[in-house]
Amino acid sequence: MGGVAVTTQAKLDAPRLRADFPIFEQQIHGKPLAYLDSAVSTHKPRQVLDKLRTFYETSYANVHRGVYTLSERATAEYEGAREKLARFINAPSAREVVFVRGATEGLNLVAYAWGLVNLGPGDLVVVTELEHHSNFVPWQYIAKRTGAELRMIPLDDSGELDLGELDSIPREGNVKVVANNLVSNALGTINPIEKLSAWAHAQGAIMVVDGAQAAPHRAIDVQALGCDFFAFSAHKMCGPTSVGALWGRRELLQSMEPFNLGGHMIRKVTFEETTWGEVPAKFEAGTQPIAEAVGFGAAVDYLNDVGVDAIEQHEHELAAYSLGKMAESPGITLYGPPADRRAGIVSFNLDEIHPHDVAQILDMEGVAIRAGHHCCQPLMAKLGVAATNRASFYLYTIPEEIDRLVEGLHKGTRAATGCSRTPTRRPTGRTRSAATRSRSSSPSARTATRSTR
Ligand SMILES: Cc1ncc(COP(=O)(O)O)c(C=O)c1O
């Protein structure tokens, strides 16, 4: 074929997409809902809600059990969803995709089923200072149980991983696992998984990727990432709660012991012993979240229709817009890398006001954000705070909502004016808004100290 192929990415039309989401038909405190907490969970479009209802009304039965028509229909839908997920992350085979309750269960599955058998004294599990507790606590726990040790890849001053530290780690033991999120839920940092996968494999280690904040927002190719496991959750990508997926390399999944034991995951059970079924059945004990898995498939259809690249671009623009606006606003401390190296997540603190109070002030304006440690207490310790505020965006977010967020922050700042202020140190990943820096007589933000969830 002659000529240069030019692909034009259709721009996402967020105001139009909002009409798919019934939740936006309501008002909160008399104001339109500005939902800026999609990193914790996203809302559901009619297409997914309708699919759930239709499935229950026309095709529901337990799967892989009955030989009657309805069960076969339900099984076809359930397995069809698995195929859709496999295509969505470019898995070599749908049989390598295991339905789990969410990213947390997927990561626990790997930590228990792989880690308990393969880790021991002298071994190292390498995680990062950026991990969500779901990809930190299981490894810390399994390392302790097996006598292995945990090592941390540190953050640099912009809130990104400092890979310069990698060289020293193998001198301290056998690196067996590297576990990292592709996108940080707390700072929005996009992590260099391809590099880490190559490094992990050079050490003879497996690479485990927490994809909870990545799969909803950017195109995923597990083969290009070079990882061995990839976990993600439906509820963060327009799908139902209580279902997620774990992709794993077939030979690893085959070599692993099961995680949950019971019905469906067996080949043969006698009074003396049990043998396991094939992957993925081996990891799907008991009745699965069947309708939710089917709804997950519908969510993936929806994201494909919108266009995952367009979603990524839209969120990137929103992140740049909000960082720009906040940088012009006085009294804001921003955390994390510049817009071109982060996803649609903006963490910040406001001088003098505890994050929970900021979130409450904003709620009165109809603006929903998250305030807390974001299940990243080690990261909060590194940042020198107990909590931050976090605004996170999705395909239905519009710039006007960010304007309302920033206006709400101004209100909060005006309300706090006159309070005494205490200077603080400036740890990793922090930048003061330009407007704050330019007020040279103004002391900096107080570190939040109130206990927080
Ligand atoms: C980066 C990251 N990993 C894991 C999880 C856990 O996801 P789930 O609660 O759906 O299991 C979250 C949830 O916020 C997350 O942001």
The ligand as a Gaussian input file, in Angstrom:
#p B3LYP/6-31G(d) Opt

LIG

0 1
 C       -3.929000       1.056000      42.199000
 C       -5.009000       0.225000      42.835000
 N       -4.790000      -1.067000      43.057000
 C       -5.714000      -1.865000      43.602000
 C       -6.925000      -1.366000      43.983000
 C       -7.932000      -2.279000      44.596000
 O       -9.013000      -2.427000      43.751000
 P      -10.303000      -3.220000      44.256000
 O      -10.749000      -2.530000      45.516000
 O      -11.272000      -3.064000      43.141000
 O       -9.892000      -4.623000      44.482000
 C       -7.206000      -0.019000      43.808000
 C       -8.481000       0.559000      44.255000
 O       -8.594000       1.736000      44.494000
 C       -6.222000       0.798000      43.201000
 O       -6.440000       2.097000      42.989000

